[in-house]
Every structure is written in structure tokens, then in C-alpha cells.
Amino acid sequence: MPEKAPFPVQAFRPILVCVIGMLAVSCVFMTQAIFLELAQSLQVEETRARLSFSFVSLFYGLSFLLVGPIADRVHQPRMAFGGAVFLALAVFTASFVHDFKLFLVLMAAVGMGASAIPASMFPYMVHTAPPERIGAFVGMLLAFATIGVIVGRLVMGLMTSWWGWEIAFRVLAGIVLACGICVLAFLPKPEMELPADGSGFFRLLLKPFQLMAQPKIITLLFTGFLLFFGFMGMVTFLTYRLAQPPFFYTAREIGLVSLAGLTSLLGAPLSGAFSQKFGWYKVAVFGMSLCLISLQLMGWTASLTPVVIGILMVFLGVYGAQPSIFLEISQSVPIDSTGCASSMYILFCIGGGSMAATLLGPVWNAWGWTGVTLACTASLAASMVMAALAHRRRSTS
């Protein structure tokens, strides 16, 4: 890291970055496991309670358009601390609210506060990691972000069953705040000085669109979009598939499928390291190939064993490809645009997953699991094509 410090402190800093990133994602997904409890407490139908997650994810994604450019111009640990304070306050306040409309407003605030953390911590990790280990460090942060999805669903569900969702929210808010204070105390500002262009707020808002005007950058962004469309589409509708014959899984058994995301802890750091050694394109294609194979295992068999293997492989493949694409984006833009570029990539990935859940609904109703499998396979194949195009294009940055 950028300043001299005892080895335990140097080792602690990247872990702290990963933990606060995990907590931010956990807050985004914390309502998914407790829709029924929220519906009963807020006196709304369960279908309306699902809007809580829609509001969080919508404002989480859109906020990257603003917080990404800001992350390139401010003290990034302070930005993460500010996001953590805002996030903790929103979660804590929501635990006392029993009006559904006000609850949705606070969920929007949760999404906005959560976005400031990865928007600042991803470029911080790129700027402060040892040059020979940037790939592994970024991969580790991506892996912890994936674990955040599992923590948000599983741990929040457990805490709600023990103490109720209100207490669970307050506990999570306290943990987020404590981690934010640690970030402010232990993470120094990066040594490198970013060029000051003196641009105003309007030019700041234009920065993401200027990046997207670069052919290589927009191609890489759509590579991530298509990758997550196929990945999240398959994983989302797998829950419906497992509830049908011949599986007849219960909700509890289907919930355990989320634990397959733990394979990303292995795939993402290794992918980041291998990207620096063998090149991003080879690693990305290998990961996408694993995804394509896994989709066929899940899509065309009625046996449990191939489905389980396919679930493990799809998480390993996606989070094997994602760090390599992320690194290529960050290395294809000026150093003062790293935060904006990484935020745009996160936004495109979120957009791909969200659009899959929406667009594949009619496909499921019309053609069932076969239609979903074919659509997700086509999306992953298109992602590989986009990666090939990006590999041939030179960045105009």
C-alpha cells in the first residue's frame, strides 16, 4: 500500500477494502430474503414488498453515473466513509419506519449510499495495490462483492428469524458504520496525484458518456452486460426450474443454491492474477467457455448431479471472466477516469442482470426452461463475440 506500515497493517488494508465492499452489496440484497416479513410488518401485499429490492437496485445502479466520476476527484477512503455513514443512517432509520412509501424512499437512499463504496474502493484498490498483484487484489474485491449477495440474503434471513427484521437492520447498520470508521482510520490516500482539469459539475456528468463514446470501452461494457444477462437470467429462472418436476425442491433447498457463489472466492482472485500473466482476453474466453458448458449441463438434463456441477461452474466461469474484463477497462482509460470506468462497468453488469429478469419472464411463460436456456446461451455467445471485438480494438484514450 502507499505508505510505510507494519506488515499486519499492510495485509489488513486490502481485506478492509474487500469487507466494506461486501457490506455495501449485502445492504443492496438484504430485503430479498425477508419479503414476507416486510409485507406483514408494513401491511402490504408480498408482491408490493418486492418493490423494496427494486428501489434499492435501481438507485444503486443509476447512482454510479454520478459517484463514478466523483471518485476520480476526491479522497477515496473519505468518500467510502461518507457512503458508509449515509448507508448506515438509511438502514437504521428504515428499521423504525412502518409507512411503506417512506420505507421505499429510504431503500432508494440505501442504494445511493451503497454505490459510493464500490465506486471509490475499486479504483482505490487499482491505485494502491502492488503492480504485480493488481489483478489478484481486484479479483479478491470482486469475489467479496459476490459474497455480499449471499450474506445479504442468508445472514439477513437468519437474523430476521432470530430477532425480527428491525433489529437485523440495526445490527447491519452498526456493522457498516464501524467498518466505515475503520476505512477512514486505516486507509491512506493514494500516493499518485490525479490531474486537476478544473471541470465543473456539468462536465463531470458528461464524463461517463465520453468514455462510452470510445469504441473499445463501450464494447467491453457490453461484454459485461451480455455476460451478466446470460448468467443472472439462468440463475434467476433456475429457482423456478428446481421447484418443478422432477426436482420438486422446497424454498429452503433452493435457497442453498446461493452458496454456489462461494466458488467465486477461488475464481476471481486467480483470474485477476492470470490476466496479468497471460492477457485479459485468454482468461475471459476461458471463463466464458466454462459458462457456456455449465449452461448446457443445467439446461438439458433432469439429473441433480449435472445441475449442481453446472451451478458451481457458472459462478466459477463468470467470476473468472469478470476480473479480466474489469482490469482491461481500467487499463484502457486515463488514470483520472478509473473510478468512472469501473463504475460504468458495474452499472452495465447490474443492468444486464436486471434486464434478464424482466425480458426472460415472457420467454419462460412461452417456452419454459428450454427457452431460457437458449436465450442465455445466445447472450453468452454474444458476449464472447464482443470480447473478441474489444481485443482487436485499440483504446482511443
C-alpha positions in Angstrom: 0.0 0.0 0.0 1.1 3.6 -0.5 2.8 4.3 2.8 5.2 2.5 5.0 3.5 0.5 7.7 4.0 -2.7 9.6 3.2 -5.9 7.7 0.0 -6.7 9.6 -1.4 -3.3 8.7 -0.4 -3.7 5.1 -2.2 -7.1 5.0 -5.2 -5.6 6.8 -5.9 -2.8 4.4 -6.9 -4.8 1.3 -9.0 -7.0 3.5 -10.8 -4.0 4.9 -11.5 -2.7 1.4 -13.0 -6.1 0.5 -15.1 -6.3 3.7 -16.7 -2.8 3.2 -17.4 -3.7 -0.4 -19.1 -6.9 0.7 -21.2 -5.0 3.3 -22.3 -2.5 0.7 -23.6 -5.2 -1.6 -25.2 -7.0 1.4 -27.3 -3.9 2.1 -28.5 -3.9 -1.6 -29.7 -7.5 -1.3 -30.8 -7.6 2.3 -34.6 -7.4 1.6 -34.7 -10.3 -0.8 -34.9 -12.9 1.9 -37.5 -11.1 4.1 -40.3 -10.0 1.7 -42.9 -11.9 3.7 -41.8 -10.3 7.0 -41.7 -6.8 5.4 -45.2 -7.3 3.9 -46.6 -8.3 7.3 -44.9 -5.5 9.2 -45.6 -2.8 6.6 -49.2 -4.1 6.0 -48.8 -4.5 2.2 -49.1 -7.5 -0.2 -45.9 -9.5 -0.6 -45.8 -8.6 -4.3 -45.6 -4.9 -3.3 -43.0 -5.7 -0.7 -40.8 -6.8 -3.5 -40.6 -3.2 -4.7 -38.2 -2.6 -1.8 -35.5 -4.5 -3.7 -36.4 -2.9 -7.0 -35.9 0.6 -5.4 -32.6 -0.3 -3.9 -31.2 -1.9 -7.0 -32.5 0.9 -9.3 -30.9 3.7 -7.3 -27.8 1.6 -6.7 -27.2 1.2 -10.4 -28.1 4.7 -11.5 -26.1 6.4 -8.8 -22.9 5.1 -10.4 -23.4 7.6 -13.2 -22.6 10.3 -10.6 -20.4 8.7 -7.9 -18.1 7.1 -10.5 -16.8 10.5 -11.8 -16.7 11.9 -8.3 -14.5 9.0 -7.2 -11.8 10.2 -9.6 -11.6 13.6 -8.0 -11.8 13.1 -4.2 -10.1 11.3 -1.3 -11.4 7.8 -2.0 -11.3 6.5 1.6 -13.2 9.6 2.7 -15.8 9.0 0.0 -16.2 5.4 1.1 -16.6 6.6 4.7 -19.2 9.2 3.7 -21.1 6.5 1.8 -20.9 4.1 4.8 -22.3 6.8 7.1 -25.1 7.7 4.7 -25.9 3.9 4.2 -25.9 3.1 7.9 -28.2 6.0 8.6 -30.6 5.0 5.9 -30.7 1.3 7.1 -31.0 2.3 10.7 -33.8 4.8 10.0 -35.7 2.3 7.9 -35.9 -0.1 10.9 -38.2 2.4 12.7 -40.5 3.1 9.7 -43.9 1.4 9.3 -45.1 3.5 6.3 -44.5 1.6 3.1 -43.9 4.7 0.9 -41.4 6.2 3.3 -39.7 2.8 3.5 -39.3 2.8 -0.3 -37.7 6.3 -0.1 -35.2 5.0 2.5 -34.5 2.0 0.3 -33.6 4.4 -2.5 -31.3 6.1 -0.1 -29.7 2.7 0.8 -29.0 2.2 -2.9 -27.4 5.6 -3.3 -25.2 5.3 -0.2 -24.1 1.7 -1.1 -23.0 2.8 -4.6 -20.4 5.3 -3.2 -18.5 2.4 -1.6 -17.6 0.2 -4.6 -17.3 3.3 -6.8 -14.5 4.5 -4.6 -12.9 1.3 -3.4 -12.5 -0.4 -6.8 -10.2 2.5 -8.2 -8.6 2.7 -4.8 -7.6 -0.9 -5.0 -6.2 -0.4 -8.5 -4.2 2.6 -7.5 -2.7 1.2 -4.2 -2.2 -2.5 -4.9 1.4 -3.6 -5.7 1.7 -3.5 -9.5 2.4 -7.2 -9.8 -0.7 -8.1 -7.7 -3.3 -5.6 -9.0 -5.2 -8.4 -10.8 -5.3 -10.7 -7.7 -6.4 -7.8 -5.5 -9.2 -6.6 -7.8 -10.3 -10.2 -8.2 -10.5 -10.6 -4.5 -12.6 -7.5 -4.2 -15.0 -8.8 -6.9 -15.2 -12.1 -5.0 -16.1 -10.4 -1.8 -18.8 -8.4 -3.6 -20.3 -11.7 -4.7 -20.2 -13.0 -1.2 -22.1 -9.8 -0.3 -25.1 -11.2 -2.2 -25.0 -14.4 -0.2 -24.5 -12.5 3.1 -27.3 -10.1 2.3 -29.8 -13.0 1.6 -28.7 -15.7 4.0 -27.5 -13.7 7.1 -30.3 -11.2 6.9 -32.8 -14.1 6.7 -31.2 -15.8 9.8 -31.1 -12.6 11.8 -34.7 -11.8 11.0 -35.8 -15.3 12.1 -33.9 -14.7 15.4 -34.7 -11.1 16.3 -37.0 -9.7 13.6 -36.1 -7.5 10.6 -36.0 -4.3 12.6 -33.2 -5.5 14.9 -31.5 -7.1 12.0 -31.4 -3.8 10.1 -30.0 -2.0 13.2 -27.2 -4.6 13.6 -26.3 -4.4 10.0 -26.2 -0.6 10.2 -23.9 -0.7 13.2 -21.5 -3.1 11.4 -21.4 -0.8 8.3 -20.7 2.3 10.4 -18.0 0.6 12.3 -16.3 -0.6 9.1 -16.6 2.8 7.6 -14.8 4.3 10.6 -12.0 1.7 10.1 -11.7 2.7 6.5 -11.3 6.4 7.4 -8.7 5.5 10.1 -6.6 2.9 8.4 -6.8 3.6 4.6 -4.4 6.4 3.5 -4.9 8.5 0.4 -3.2 7.0 -2.7 0.2 8.5 -3.4 -0.5 9.2 -7.0 -1.8 12.7 -7.8 -4.7 12.9 -10.2 -4.6 15.7 -12.8 -6.9 18.6 -11.9 -8.8 19.6 -15.0 -10.9 22.2 -13.3 -14.1 20.9 -14.9 -17.4 21.8 -13.5 -20.3 19.7 -12.4 -21.9 19.6 -15.8 -18.6 18.2 -17.4 -18.4 15.8 -14.5 -21.8 14.4 -15.5 -20.7 14.1 -19.1 -17.6 12.0 -18.3 -19.4 8.6 -18.4 -20.8 9.3 -21.8 -17.4 10.5 -23.1 -16.0 7.2 -22.0 -18.8 5.3 -23.7 -18.0 7.1 -26.9 -14.7 5.2 -27.1 -15.2 2.1 -29.3 -13.1 -0.3 -27.1 -14.7 0.9 -23.8 -18.3 0.6 -25.0 -17.5 -2.9 -26.4 -16.0 -4.0 -23.1 -19.0 -2.6 -21.2 -21.5 -4.6 -23.4 -19.3 -7.7 -22.9 -20.1 -7.4 -19.2 -23.7 -6.6 -19.9 -24.2 -9.7 -22.1 -22.2 -11.9 -19.7 -24.5 -10.9 -16.8 -27.6 -11.2 -18.8 -26.9 -14.8 -19.5 -25.6 -15.6 -16.1 -28.3 -13.9 -14.0 -31.0 -15.0 -16.3 -30.0 -18.6 -15.9 -29.6 -18.4 -12.1 -32.8 -16.5 -11.6 -35.0 -18.9 -13.5 -33.2 -21.9 -12.1 -35.2 -21.3 -8.9 -38.4 -21.9 -10.9 -36.9 -24.9 -12.6 -35.9 -26.6 -9.4 -39.4 -26.2 -8.0 -40.8 -28.2 -10.9 -40.6 -31.9 -11.7 -38.5 -33.9 -11.5 -36.8 -31.9 -8.7 -39.7 -30.5 -6.5 -37.3 -28.6 -4.3 -38.6 -26.6 -1.3 -37.8 -22.9 -0.9 -35.2 -23.8 1.7 -33.4 -26.2 -0.6 -33.5 -23.7 -3.5 -32.0 -21.1 -1.2 -29.0 -23.2 -0.6 -28.2 -22.9 -4.3 -26.9 -19.4 -3.5 -23.9 -21.0 -1.6 -22.5 -21.9 -5.0 -21.4 -18.3 -5.3 -18.6 -19.2 -2.9 -16.7 -20.7 -5.8 -16.1 -17.1 -6.9 -13.7 -16.8 -3.9 -11.4 -19.1 -5.9 -12.1 -18.0 -9.4 -11.9 -14.2 -9.2 -8.5 -13.7 -7.5 -6.9 -16.4 -9.7 -8.5 -14.7 -12.8 -7.0 -11.4 -11.9 -3.6 -12.8 -11.4 -3.7 -14.9 -14.6 -4.9 -11.8 -16.6 -1.7 -10.0 -15.8 0.3 -13.1 -16.8 -1.5 -14.5 -19.9 -3.5 -11.4 -21.0 -7.1 -10.5 -20.3 -8.6 -12.0 -23.4 -7.4 -15.5 -22.9 -8.7 -15.6 -19.3 -12.0 -14.0 -20.3 -12.6 -16.5 -23.1 -11.7 -19.4 -20.8 -14.2 -18.2 -18.1 -17.0 -17.6 -20.7 -16.4 -21.1 -22.1 -16.9 -22.6 -18.7 -20.2 -20.6 -18.5 -21.4 -22.0 -21.8 -20.6 -25.5 -20.8 -22.3 -25.0 -17.4 -25.5 -23.7 -19.1 -25.8 -26.8 -21.2 -25.3 -29.0 -18.1 -28.1 -27.2 -16.3 -30.3 -26.7 -19.3 -30.5 -30.2 -20.9 -30.6 -32.6 -18.0 -33.1 -33.8 -15.4 -30.4 -35.2 -13.1 -29.3 -33.4 -10.0 -25.6 -34.1 -10.3 -25.0 -32.3 -13.6 -27.2 -29.4 -12.4 -25.0 -29.0 -9.2 -21.8 -29.2 -11.3 -23.3 -26.6 -13.7 -24.1 -24.2 -10.9 -20.6 -24.4 -9.5 -19.1 -24.0 -13.0 -21.2 -21.0 -13.9 -20.2 -19.0 -10.8 -16.6 -20.0 -11.3 -16.7 -19.0 -15.0 -18.4 -15.7 -14.6 -16.2 -14.6 -11.8 -13.2 -15.9 -13.7 -14.0 -13.8 -16.7 -15.2 -10.6 -14.9 -11.9 -9.5 -13.2 -10.1 -9.8 -16.5 -12.6 -7.6 -18.3 -12.6 -5.1 -15.4 -8.8 -4.9 -15.5 -8.7 -4.3 -19.2 -11.2 -1.4 -18.8 -9.2 0.2 -16.0 -6.0 -0.1 -18.1 -7.7 1.4 -21.2 -8.6 4.7 -19.7 -6.6 7.6 -18.3 -5.7 7.2 -14.6 -8.1 10.0 -13.7 -11.0 8.1 -15.2 -10.5 4.8 -13.4 -13.3 5.4 -11.0 -15.7 6.4 -13.6 -14.8 3.5 -15.9 -15.2 0.9 -13.1 -18.5 2.4 -12.0 -19.8 2.2 -15.6 -18.8 -1.5 -15.8 -20.7 -2.2 -12.6 -23.7 -0.4 -13.9 -23.7 -2.3 -17.2 -23.4 -5.6 -15.3 -26.3 -4.7 -13.0 -28.3 -3.6 -16.0 -27.7 -6.9 -17.7 -28.8 -8.9 -14.7 -31.9 -6.7 -14.2 -32.9 -6.8 -17.8 -32.6 -10.6 -17.9 -35.1 -10.9 -15.0 -37.5 -8.7 -16.9 -37.1 -9.9 -20.5 -36.9 -13.6 -19.8 -40.2 -13.6 -18.0 -42.3 -13.9 -21.2 -39.7 -16.4 -22.6 -40.3 -18.6 -19.5 -44.1 -18.3 -19.9 -44.0 -19.2 -23.6 -41.2 -21.8 -23.9 -40.2 -22.7 -20.3 -36.8 -23.7 -19.2 -35.7 -24.6 -22.8 -36.4 -21.1 -24.0 -34.5 -19.6 -21.1 -31.5 -21.9 -21.7 -31.4 -21.0 -25.4 -31.7 -17.2 -24.7 -29.0 -17.3 -22.0 -26.7 -19.4 -24.2 -27.1 -16.9 -27.1 -26.3 -14.0 -24.7 -23.1 -15.6 -23.5 -22.1 -16.4 -27.1 -22.7 -12.7 -28.0 -20.5 -11.7 -25.0 -17.7 -13.8 -26.4 -18.0 -12.1 -29.8 -17.9 -8.6 -28.1 -14.8 -9.7 -26.2 -13.2 -10.7 -29.4 -14.1 -7.3 -31.0 -12.7 -5.4 -27.9 -9.5 -7.5 -28.2 -8.9 -6.2 -31.7 -9.7 -2.6 -31.0 -7.2 -0.2 -29.6 -8.3 2.2 -26.9 -8.6 5.8 -28.0 -7.9 7.1 -24.5 
